Amino acid sequence: MDLLSLLTKTVEGMGYELVDFETSPRTRLLRVFIDKPEKTGGVNVEDCAQVSNQLTRVMAVDHVDYDRLEVSSPGLDRALTKAADFERFAGFEITLKLRSPEKERRNFKGVLLGLRKEDSMALACDGVEYVFTLNQIAKARLLPKFD
């Protein structure tokens, strides 16, 4: 089983959402970001510890090679990685980076308007509505608000 499938199956099996994960081959670090959307206030330290303990056991059984595991919340600048994220966070301000420039522009900052089809999303930026396919997006993150 590949790492993404293993992480998804384990984390979702515990009732959490796998938001994203990162690996660092040089430091052999595996960083896992989890969320629990229906839980007010998001995940806490106990949630992270519970998922970390379970992942440690599962990865030992499946012989996943790593030195250090970190499990945390996605943070205020949460990465948007799945189509459902672009629908769930419609109305929020985001930053977006494209894989290749669109009209000589690669970076955008604006209000997420949600999904347009299952494979594209819309963004209001500088008074213009842009529509991008999800495959065009290299990175998208929520912009934290400190009101």
N, C-alpha and C positions, 0 to 999 in steps of 0.2 A: 504494500500500500504506500502511495506517495505521501509526503509530509503534509501537504494541504488536506488531503482526504482524512488522514489520521487526526490532525488537529480539529478539523470541522466535526468529524464524527464524535470525538471525545468531548469537545466543548459544548456542542449543541445537545449531546446526550445528557449533559448535566443541567440543561435549561438556560444556557448562556448563548450569546451570539459571538461568533468569531469575527471580529472586525477586520483584523489584518495580522500579519506576522512578518518578521524580518529575521534574516540569518546573516551572520557575519563569519565568513569562512576563516578569516585571519584570527579572530579571537574565539571562534567556535561558540558564539553566543546565539541563542534562540530567544527572540523577544516576541511575545504573544499579547495581542490587545483584545480584550473581551468587553462585552457590554451586556446589560440586561434591561432592554428598553422599557419593559413594563414596571420596573422597580424605580420608585421615586428616588432621585439622587444618584442613580447609576450604581456601579459596582463599588464595593468598599474593600478594605484590606483583607477581611475574612473571605470574601468571594475569590479574590486573587490567590490567597493561600490555598483554598480548597481546590481550585482549578490547577494550580501549580503541583500540588501533591498528586492529583490524579494523572496529570500529564507525565510526571516523573515516572510513575508506575507503568503507564501504558508504553512510554517510549523505551523503558528498560526491556519490556517484553518483546517489543518490535525491533529492538537493537538499533534505535536511532542514535547516531553518533553526535554528541555535543558536549561542551564542558559546563556551560552555564545557561540556566533557563530563567527568564524574567517574564512575569505575567502582570499586566497592568490594565487600567482603564484606557480607553482611547484618548482621553484628555479633552480639553476644551477645543483644541484644534484638530478634532477628529478627522481622520482620512475617510473620504467617500470612495468606496471601492466597488460596491454592487449597485445594480439598477435600483433596487429597493431604497438604498441610501439617498439617491437623487430625488425620489418621490417623498420619502419621509422628511427630508430637511428642506423641502420647498419653502421659500420665504426667508430662508437664512442667507446671510452674506457668506460668500466663499471666495477662495482663491483657486485658480485653475491653471494648469500648465499643460499645453498640448505637446504631443510627440513631435509634430512638425508644424511650422508656422502656418497660420491662417491669415491671409492678407497681410503678410509681413509681421505678424504678431503671434507670439507664443504664450504670453502670460496675460491672464484676465483676472479682474476682481470685480465682483458684482453680486446681484441677488439671484439665487437659484430659483428658477421658475418651475422646476419639476421635470418629469419625463414627458417626452412628446410622443414617442413610440417606445416599444420595449428596448430598443437599442440606441436611443438618442435622448438628449436632455437640452433644456433651454436655460439661458443665462441672460439677465438684463445687466448690461454694462455700458456706462457712459451714454445712456439714453438709447441704446441699440439692443435689440434682442438677437442673440446669437444662438444657433442650434448646432450642437456637435454630436457626433456618434460617440458612444462610450469607448470605442476602439481608438478614437483620436486623442483621448485624455491620458496623459502620462501621470498626472497627479492632481487630486482635488482635495481640498481641506476646508473645514468650517473656519470662519474667522471668529475668534473669541470676542464676546461683548462684555465689557466691564461697566455695567450701569450702576 
